[in-house]
């Protein structure tokens, strides 16, 4: 395995995940606020599941997104 290639590929994947996830969360929260489904002071439970085929990796991360 080429460590440099692996490291670069992994960082690019995680960067894409982070940027895309943030945009989707922001869009969904703004839409929920506009529709009146959120007031803007909630703490939203969040869960992220990372899975990678070929190595049978499945990892769940739980957290909270505070709006206030």
N, CA, C and O of each residue as an XYZ file, in Angstrom:
272
protein
N       0.859     -1.182      0.000
C       0.000      0.000      0.000
C       0.897      1.233      0.000
O       1.904      1.294      0.705
N       0.506      2.204     -0.804
C       1.223      3.478     -0.838
C       0.590      4.400      0.201
O      -0.547      4.842      0.036
N       1.322      4.683      1.257
C       0.801      5.487      2.363
C       0.389      6.889      1.925
O      -0.632      7.401      2.383
N       1.169      7.515      1.044
C       0.836      8.868      0.579
C      -0.468      8.878     -0.207
O      -1.310      9.753     -0.010
N      -0.633      7.904     -1.098
C      -1.861      7.818     -1.887
C      -3.060      7.567     -0.978
O      -4.103      8.204     -1.120
N      -2.900      6.630     -0.039
C      -3.973      6.309      0.901
C      -4.354      7.535      1.724
O      -5.536      7.852      1.853
N      -3.372      8.217      2.274
C      -3.607      9.387      3.116
C      -4.312     10.488      2.334
O      -5.265     11.086      2.832
N      -3.856     10.762      1.121
C      -4.460     11.797      0.289
C      -5.901     11.439     -0.068
O      -6.794     12.283      0.005
N      -6.118     10.191     -0.453
C      -7.459      9.744     -0.822
C      -8.406      9.818      0.380
O      -9.548     10.259      0.249
N      -7.934      9.391      1.534
C      -8.748      9.430      2.749
C      -9.103     10.864      3.132
O     -10.252     11.149      3.469
N      -8.134     11.756      3.082
C      -8.391     13.169      3.404
C      -9.381     13.793      2.429
O     -10.251     14.560      2.842
N      -9.260     13.476      1.138
C     -10.200     14.007      0.148
C     -11.616     13.501      0.409
O     -12.580     14.259      0.299
N     -11.741     12.233      0.750
C     -13.058     11.674      1.056
C     -13.658     12.360      2.276
O     -14.820     12.765      2.244
N     -12.890     12.496      3.347
C     -13.401     13.113      4.568
C     -13.739     14.587      4.359
O     -14.696     15.090      4.947
N     -12.971     15.278      3.534
C     -13.275     16.675      3.222
C     -14.618     16.765      2.494
O     -15.444     17.624      2.803
N     -14.827     15.873      1.528
C     -16.087     15.847      0.781
C     -17.257     15.533      1.707
O     -18.312     16.160      1.611
N     -17.077     14.569      2.599
C     -18.127     14.213      3.558
C     -18.460     15.410      4.436
O     -19.633     15.722      4.641
N     -17.442     16.081      4.955
C     -17.666     17.211      5.854
C     -18.381     18.364      5.187
O     -19.344     18.903      5.734
N     -17.920     18.747      4.013
C     -18.514     19.881      3.301
C     -19.941     19.567      2.872
O     -20.846     20.380      3.063
N     -20.140     18.392      2.296
C     -21.468     18.003      1.831
C     -22.449     17.872      2.995
O     -23.592     18.319      2.905
N     -21.997     17.260      4.080
C     -22.861     17.084      5.245
C     -23.280     18.424      5.829
O     -24.448     18.622      6.163
N     -22.332     19.339      5.953
C     -22.655     20.653      6.509
C     -23.681     21.372      5.654
O     -24.626     21.956      6.184
N     -23.512     21.339      4.348
C     -24.463     22.010      3.447
C     -25.854     21.410      3.555
O     -26.845     22.139      3.596
N     -25.936     20.088      3.602
C     -27.237     19.427      3.679
C     -27.930     19.715      5.007
O     -29.141     19.936      5.041
N     -27.172     19.714      6.094
C     -27.757     20.023      7.405
C     -28.253     21.459      7.435
O     -29.366     21.721      7.891
N     -27.440     22.391      6.955
C     -27.847     23.804      6.928
C     -29.107     23.998      6.104
O     -30.010     24.727      6.514
N     -29.177     23.351      4.941
C     -30.344     23.470      4.071
C     -31.591     22.912      4.759
O     -32.655     23.529      4.703
N     -31.473     21.760      5.399
C     -32.624     21.136      6.051
C     -33.086     21.948      7.260
O     -34.287     22.084      7.489
N     -32.151     22.482      8.029
C     -32.521     23.285      9.199
C     -33.208     24.576      8.754
O     -34.224     24.961      9.332
N     -32.676     25.239      7.751
C     -33.300     26.480      7.262
C     -34.699     26.230      6.712
O     -35.606     27.037      6.914
N     -34.868     25.114      6.020
C     -36.191     24.768      5.486
C     -37.168     24.478      6.629
O     -38.327     24.888      6.570
N     -36.713     23.782      7.653
C     -37.577     23.481      8.793
C     -37.938     24.754      9.558
O     -39.064     24.893     10.036
N     -36.996     25.674      9.674
C     -37.296     26.963     10.316
C     -38.328     27.743      9.509
O     -39.277     28.288     10.071
N     -38.144     27.797      8.199
C     -39.059     28.540      7.329
C     -40.461     27.939      7.347
O     -41.452     28.660      7.232
N     -40.541     26.610      7.492
C     -41.840     25.936      7.503
C     -42.478     25.924      8.887
O     -43.607     25.461      9.052
N     -41.760     26.430      9.874
C     -42.296     26.471     11.226
C     -42.165     25.166     11.996
O     -42.736     25.031     13.078
N     -41.426     24.208     11.460
C     -41.234     22.937     12.165
C     -40.193     23.048     13.279
O     -40.147     22.215     14.185
N     -39.369     24.079     13.202
C     -38.392     24.373     14.254
C     -38.581     25.812     14.702
O     -38.987     26.668     13.917
N     -38.284     26.074     15.975
C     -38.364     27.427     16.502
C     -37.019     28.145     16.457
O     -36.964     29.373     16.405
N     -35.943     27.375     16.476
C     -34.614     27.968     16.418
C     -33.839     27.862     17.712
O     -32.709     28.340     17.809
N     -34.446     27.234     18.709
C     -33.752     27.077     19.983
C     -33.566     25.607     20.363
O     -33.233     25.294     21.506
N     -33.780     24.718     19.410
C     -33.714     23.284     19.680
C     -32.271     22.765     19.735
O     -31.322     23.396     19.268
N     -32.173     21.591     20.326
C     -30.960     20.780     20.265
C     -31.360     19.542     19.481
O     -32.185     18.751     19.939
N     -30.785     19.374     18.317
C     -31.186     18.289     17.425
C     -30.263     17.088     17.594
O     -29.045     17.221     17.469
N     -30.827     15.920     17.876
C     -29.990     14.729     17.939
C     -29.496     14.390     16.534
O     -30.255     14.459     15.567
N     -28.236     14.029     16.431
C     -27.659     13.707     15.119
C     -26.925     12.374     15.199
O     -26.342     12.026     16.226
N     -26.965     11.647     14.105
C     -26.269     10.370     14.024
C     -25.650     10.237     12.646
O     -26.293     10.520     11.635
N     -24.416      9.811     12.612
C     -23.696      9.609     11.350
C     -23.205      8.170     11.335
O     -22.595      7.709     12.300
N     -23.464      7.469     10.258
C     -22.961      6.105     10.115
C     -21.973      6.070      8.960
O     -22.296      6.415      7.824
N     -20.783      5.651      9.279
C     -19.723      5.497      8.276
C     -19.605      4.024      7.952
O     -19.443      3.199      8.851
N     -19.684      3.692      6.698
C     -19.488      2.295      6.305
C     -18.560      2.240      5.109
O     -18.634      3.068      4.201
N     -17.690      1.251      5.126
C     -16.742      1.065      4.030
C     -16.761     -0.409      3.654
O     -16.430     -1.287      4.451
N     -17.160     -0.646      2.411
C     -17.176     -2.006      1.910
C     -15.762     -2.537      1.712
O     -14.810     -1.770      1.569
N     -15.644     -3.831      1.706
C     -14.346     -4.460      1.494
C     -13.577     -4.694      2.779
O     -12.695     -5.552      2.832
N     -13.908     -3.927      3.828
C     -13.248     -4.140      5.119
C     -14.285     -4.290      6.238
O     -13.934     -4.354      7.416
N     -15.550     -4.344      5.859
C     -16.646     -4.534      6.819
C     -16.606     -3.521      7.957
O     -16.805     -3.879      9.118
N     -16.351     -2.262      7.627
C     -16.341     -1.209      8.638
C     -17.709     -0.562      8.703
O     -18.264     -0.140      7.689
N     -18.238     -0.489      9.899
C     -19.464      0.256     10.162
C     -19.266      0.943     11.505
O     -19.109      0.283     12.532
N     -19.275      2.273     11.491
C     -18.990      3.049     12.702
C     -20.054      4.129     12.845
O     -20.297      4.897     11.914
N     -20.692      4.187     14.020
C     -21.759      5.145     14.278
C     -21.241      6.221     15.215
O     -20.605      5.929     16.228
N     -21.523      7.482     14.859
C     -21.160      8.624     15.685
C     -22.451      9.336     16.059
O     -23.224      9.731     15.186
N     -22.682      9.500     17.368
C     -23.854     10.211     17.862
C     -23.433     11.579     18.377
O     -22.337     11.743     18.914
N     -24.312     12.555     18.209
C     -24.015     13.890     18.696
C     -25.260     14.739     18.760
O     -26.377     14.251     18.587
N     -25.052     16.010     19.010
C     -26.142     16.974     19.098
C     -25.759     18.225     18.337
O     -24.616     18.679     18.403
N     -26.720     18.782     17.612
C     -26.520     20.051     16.924
C     -27.398     21.082     17.619
O     -28.626     20.998     17.577
N     -26.763     22.044     18.250
C     -27.468     23.105     18.986
C     -27.790     24.260     18.041
O     -26.924     24.731     17.303
N     -29.031     24.706     18.070
C     -29.429     25.833     17.224
C     -29.337     27.169     17.947
O     -29.384     28.219     17.306
N     -29.210     27.149     19.239
C     -29.144     28.401     19.997
C     -27.863     28.465     20.783
O     -27.620     29.445     21.488
